[in-house]
């Protein structure tokens, strides 16, 4: 689409960024799942758990298209909802831990590290055309996307606010929030359910990579098992990275600073302005702008978003992490 709207340079650049983003997100699911399973005290080290998780998530290679995957997404939503509200309710009921500290980030570098993590949390939904393609009414995807973002807010914001209320600045230094909560049966259920969610999420992030690879290799219309073999190679490469760099926090921040900023905010804003470069073309677009904003307001807002995210997300966020 960006090839058509903005030319080969922007098209190629966006594909590279989306591939890096999706690969990073897929790797993050493997790392996070193995880290969560480690809490169950099975006596297995994290790298071996990563191999086991890799074998499990590789089963998504056998799912032909996203249309067959939709049932699994409901399972992932149930798992996420329970986990988020378990943490929220537990934090409210138990109250602040002894000697809780609410200092927050103490340096500019810490602040922008947190900022890049927030960009990761709210801006990692950049490869979405495949999801729209399997909807019964793809034309209503923009509405569905808004509702999905609102759902994400109901999961993340209450969780973050109440978690900070209970644990204070300690929450910012702990890469896996489960380690902060008491070892109860409710936490064990949350751990297992979140692992289920992460396996489902792996398929959502890796799926577009599979499709792009199949189209690039011109095997998208070949025998089903040929495509499965290629998908397994891709999963194997991602598993190798997950074993080599088992640091979930680092992966989150890098994705947030260097890929989510570009793929979700900067590239779409700039390419939109490049394509709708005249008022006449803007007025003839298929759908109205949000709040029916006019040509100049829409272009100005897009440029402001791209500029601010580039400075504070890409540049300062990247600096903050490294």
N, C-alpha and C positions, 0 to 999 in steps of 0.2 A: 504494500500500500504506500509506504514512504518512497519507494522507488518511483511510483507513479506520480506522487504528489510533489516530491522535491528533487528527484534526480538520483543518479547512481551513487554519488558520493555520500549523501545523507542516508540513502537506502542501505548501502554497505556498512556504514558506520553504525546505524541503528541495529542492524542484524548482529553485528559483533557484540555490541553492548547487551542486547537481549540474551544472546547465547551465554555470555559471561554471567549475567544476572541469574538466569535459570539454572545454569550449572552450579553456581554458588549456593543458590537456595536448595537445590537437590542435595548437595553435599551437606549443607547445614542440617537437613532433616535426618540424615544418617548419623551425624555427630550427636545431635540433640537426643535422638532415640536411644543411642547407646549410653549416653550420659544419664538419661532417666532410668534406664534398665539397671544401671550400676547401683542405683539407690536400693534396689530390691535385695541386695546382698546375696547374690548367687555364687560368689566366689570366682567370678570370671572378670578378667581385666577388660578395660574399655576397648582396646584394639580388637580383641577377640569378639567382643560384643558387636563392634562395628562390622566385622565380617558376617556375623549371624544376621544382623539387621540388613546388611547388603543382600544377603541371600533372600530374605523375606521381601524386600522392596523390589527385587528383580522380577518378582512374579507379576508386577504391573506390565512387564514387557508383553505378556500374553493378552492383554486387553486391547482389542482392535482399535476402537475409537473412543472419544469422550462420551459419546452417546451411551455406550455400555458402562461407562464409569460413573454415571450420575448417581446410581444407587449408593455407591461408596461415599460420595460426598455428603450425603445425609448422615451417614455413620460418623464421619469426621466432624460435622457440625454438632452432633449430640455430645461427642467426646470433648470438644472445645468448650461448649457451653457449661458442662458439668465442672470441668477443671477451673475455668475462670471464676465461676460463682462459688466454688469451694474455697478458693483463695480469698475472694472478696468477703464472704460471710465469716470465714474463720478469722480473718484479720479484724473484722468489726467486733466479733464476739470476744476474742481473746484480749484485744486491746494492745497498747504499746508494750514492747519488751522492756525489761529493766534498763535504766540508763540510756534510753533511746536518744539518738542524736539526729537533729534535723538541719544540720549545716548545709547539706546539698553540695554541689560542685564547689570546690575551693579554689580552682584555678580556671583560667580561660580555656586551657587545653581540656580539662575535665568537662567543661560546659559543652564544648563542641563535639567531644566524644559522645556525650549523652544525646546531643542534637542529631548526630548521624544515626544513632540507634533508633531514635524516634522516626527519622526518615525511613529507615528499614521497616519499622513496625507499620507505618501508614502508607508506604509507597512502594510495596513490592508486588503490585498486581498489574505489571506492565505487559504481560503476554496473555492477552485475553481474547483475541480473535477466535481461537479454537473453541473457547467456551461459547461464544456467540453463535458459532457455526452449528452447534448441536441444539440450540434452543428451538422450540416450536415456533416462536415469533422472534427471529433475530433482530427485527426492527425495534424491538422494545428493550434491547440490551442496555441502552443508556439508563433506563429506569431501573432495571435489575441491578446494574452496577452501583447506583446510588444507594439502593436498599442494602446491598452487601457491605458497602462502606459504613453505613449507619450501624449495621450489625457488628462490624469489627469494633466500632467505637464503644458499643455496649459491653463488649468483652474486655477491651483493653483499658479504657479510662477508669471505670470503677475499680478494677483490679489494681491498677497502678496507684491510684489515690489511696485506697485502703491499705495496700502493701506498704506505701511510704509512711502512712499513719502508724502502722504497727512496728515496722523495722527501721524507719528513718534512713539515714545515709548508708546503713549496712546493705540495704537492698541494691544500691548502685555498684557495690563491689562484688556481689555474688552473681556469677554468670548463670547459675541454675537456681531459680527461685524455690524449687522444691526443697533444697537443702536448708532453707530458713524455717520451714514448717515442721512441727512435731511429727514424729513417726506414728501415725494412726492408721486405722483401716481406711479412713476417708482419703488420706493422702495416698495410700497404696492404690486405691481405685482410680484416683486422679492420675497417678503415674501411668498406670496401664492404659487408661483411656486416652491420655495425651500421646502415648506411643502409637496407638491406633490412628489417631488424627495425623501424626507425622508420617506414617506409612501412606495414608491417603494423600497427604500433601505432596509427598515425593512424586506420586503419579501425576498430580496436577502440574507440577513444575517440570518434570522430566518429559511429559507427553509432548509438548511443543518441540522439544529438542529431538525427540524421535521422528516427528513429522518433518522437521526441517532436514534432518539427515537423510531420510528416505527420499525426499524430493531432490536433494542435492545429488544423491547417488543414483537417482532415476530408478528406484526400486519401489516407489509408492504403489505401483500397480502389479508388482511381482507377487510371487507366492507368499502366503502369510508367514511361513517358517523362515524365509529369507529375511523378512523384516524383523522377526523376533531375534534372529542371530545378530543383526546389526545393533538392535536395541541392547542386547546383553553386552556387547563390546562397550557401548556408551556407559552403561551402568558400571561395568568393571573399571573404567577409567575414573569415574566419579568416586567409586569405593576406594581406589588407590589414594586419591587426594584426601579422603576422609580419614583414612588410616594414618597417612603421613602428617596431617595437620589437624589433630583432634581438639581444636580450640574453638568452641562454639561462639564465644564472645568476639573473637577476632573476625571470624567469618561474618557475623552480623554487621559489625561496624564497617568492614571493607565493602560489603554489598551495599549497605546504606549510603556510604560516602561516594563510591565510585560507579555504581551501576544503577541503583534505584533513583538517584538524583537525575541521571541522564535519561534513563528509559521511561520513567514515569512523569517527570516534570519538564525537563529542559527540552529534549528532542520534540515531544508532541507540541509544546507551546510554540517553538520556533517554526516547525514544519507547517503547523496550522497557519501561521502568519505568512509563510512563504507561498503557500498554495492560494489562500484567499487574499491575494495581494492587491485587489481592486475592490472598490465598494460594489460594483456591479456583480462581480463573482460572489462576493459575500452575501449579497441580497438574494442570490439564486440558489443558495445551499439548501439541502434537503430538509434540515431541521433548524429551528430558531436557536439562537444562542441562549445560554442560561439567563433568566430574568429579562429576555428580549433586549439584551444590551446591543448598542449599535456598533458600527464598524470600528470606529476609533477607540471606543472604550474597550472592546474585546481585544483588539491588537495591543493596546497599552497594558492591559492586565496580563496578557500572555508574556509580554516582554519583561514586565516586573517580576512575574513568577520565575521565569527562566534566569533572570539576573540574580535575584536574591538566593535562589536555590544553588546556583553555581558558586556564588561567593561563600555563603554560610554552610551549605551542605557539602558540595564537592571539594572546594578549596579548604575552608576552615575545618570541616568535618574530617577530611583526609589528614590534615595536619594534626588534628586533635588525637587521632588514633596512633599516628606514628611519631 
